[in-house]
Amino acid sequence: MKKPTISVLMPAYNAEYFISEAIESILVQTFSDFELIVINDGSTDGTLAEIQKYAEKDNRVRVFNQKNLGFVPTLNKARLLAQGDIIARMDADDIS
């Protein structure tokens, strides 16, 4: 897979009930040269399972799981994992 133009970074913590809508809103964008990096930050609900469903269907979704580190360390980790030339941010409860 070639390097994406945009890396969308999405930290997620206990977002089971709304993360699907957030992920879908990114995946349906007309611009498709992106990767979506979703880091599950130690959620105690079904967030990880929801994220993994999308990663199995779409290779632009990259999922990572970690113990709870908090928002800023998780976002910094996502930034280091990003391969795109442009960084975009997305919260797990936002809609694009």
RABELKA-V796275 format. One record per residue. N is the residue number from 0. RES is the residue in three letters. SS is DSSP state (helix for helix, strand for strand, loop for the rest). OMEGA is omega in whole degrees, 0 to 359 (none if undefined). NEAR is the number of other C-alpha atoms within 8 Angstrom. Layout:
# RABELKA-V796275
N|RES|SS|OMEGA|NEAR / N|RES|SS|OMEGA|NEAR
This chain:
# RABELKA-V796275
0|MET|loop|180|2 / 1|LYS|loop|179|3 / 2|LYS|loop|180|6 / 3|PRO|loop|176|11 / 4|THR|loop|184|9 / 5|ILE|strand|170|13 / 6|SER|strand|177|16 / 7|VAL|strand|184|12 / 8|LEU|strand|182|15 / 9|MET|strand|171|14 / 10|PRO|strand|183|15 / 11|ALA|strand|175|14 / 12|TYR|loop|180|10 / 13|ASN|loop|184|9 / 14|ALA|loop|186|13 / 15|GLU|loop|189|11 / 16|TYR|loop|181|6 / 17|PHE|loop|183|9 / 18|ILE|helix|179|14 / 19|SER|helix|180|10 / 20|GLU|helix|178|9 / 21|ALA|helix|180|14 / 22|ILE|helix|180|10 / 23|GLU|helix|181|8 / 24|SER|helix|175|10 / 25|ILE|helix|185|10 / 26|LEU|helix|181|7 / 27|VAL|loop|179|6 / 28|GLN|loop|180|7 / 29|THR|loop|174|4 / 30|PHE|loop|188|5 / 31|SER|loop|182|6 / 32|ASP|loop|181|7 / 33|PHE|strand|167|12 / 34|GLU|strand|176|12 / 35|LEU|strand|180|12 / 36|ILE|strand|180|15 / 37|VAL|strand|178|14 / 38|ILE|strand|174|13 / 39|ASN|strand|186|14 / 40|ASP|strand|175|14 / 41|GLY|loop|180|10 / 42|SER|loop|178|13 / 43|THR|loop|177|6 / 44|ASP|loop|183|8 / 45|GLY|loop|182|10 / 46|THR|helix|183|16 / 47|LEU|helix|179|11 / 48|ALA|helix|178|7 / 49|GLU|helix|180|11 / 50|ILE|helix|183|12 / 51|GLN|helix|177|9 / 52|LYS|helix|181|8 / 53|TYR|helix|179|10 / 54|ALA|helix|179|12 / 55|GLU|helix|183|7 / 56|LYS|helix|188|6 / 57|ASP|loop|184|7 / 58|ASN|loop|174|7 / 59|ARG|loop|180|8 / 60|VAL|strand|177|11 / 61|ARG|strand|184|10 / 62|VAL|strand|177|11 / 63|PHE|strand|181|8 / 64|ASN|strand|180|9 / 65|GLN|strand|172|9 / 66|LYS|loop|183|6 / 67|ASN|loop|178|7 / 68|LEU|loop|183|9 / 69|GLY|loop|189|7 / 70|PHE|helix|186|7 / 71|VAL|helix|177|6 / 72|PRO|helix|179|8 / 73|THR|helix|178|12 / 74|LEU|helix|177|11 / 75|ASN|helix|177|8 / 76|LYS|helix|179|8 / 77|ALA|helix|179|14 / 78|ARG|helix|179|9 / 79|LEU|helix|179|6 / 80|LEU|helix|185|7 / 81|ALA|loop|179|10 / 82|GLN|loop|184|8 / 83|GLY|loop|176|12 / 84|ASP|loop|181|8 / 85|ILE|strand|179|7 / 86|ILE|strand|174|11 / 87|ALA|strand|181|8 / 88|ARG|strand|180|7 / 89|MET|loop|174|9 / 90|ASP|loop|183|9 / 91|ALA|loop|179|13 / 92|ASP|loop|178|9 / 93|ASP|loop|174|7 / 94|ILE|loop|178|7 / 95|SER|loop|none|5
